[in-house]
Amino acid sequence: MDINYLLEANRENAELKERLSIAEEALEKLAKLGNGDRYGNSIGNEIALKTLTKLRETKIKEDKDDDV
């Protein structure tokens, strides 16, 4: 395999992880919006929380796959 290909793939992976981290932080804030440190029960809070949960489940699955 070409080393430049691997370096580029690694850089793109790092950028994607950074973007996902930013999205996760934003979803966490939206899930708690209007409720201090607790998750809210408005439609917007629930949409953000469901999306955040799916994102975290995907991250856990990918972390397990990386361990293999």
HUKA-V665832 format. One record per residue. PSI is psi in radians with two decimals (999 if undefined). Layout:
psi = <PSI,PSI>
//
This chain:
psi = <2.54,2.27,-0.61,-0.63,-0.78,-0.70,-0.74,-0.75,-0.70,-0.72,-0.77,-0.67,-0.74,-0.71,-0.72,-0.76,-0.67,-0.76,-0.71,-0.63,-0.72,-0.76,-0.72,-0.75,-0.74,-0.74,-0.66,-0.78,-0.75,-0.64,-0.41,-0.01,2.16,0.08,0.36,-2.17,0.08,2.65,2.46,3.10,0.27,2.90,-0.76,-0.76,-0.76,-0.68,-0.81,-0.73,-0.72,-0.74,-0.72,-0.73,-0.78,-0.71,-0.80,-0.66,-0.70,-0.72,-0.73,-0.77,-0.76,-0.67,-0.69,-0.69,-0.62,-0.48,-0.35,999>
//
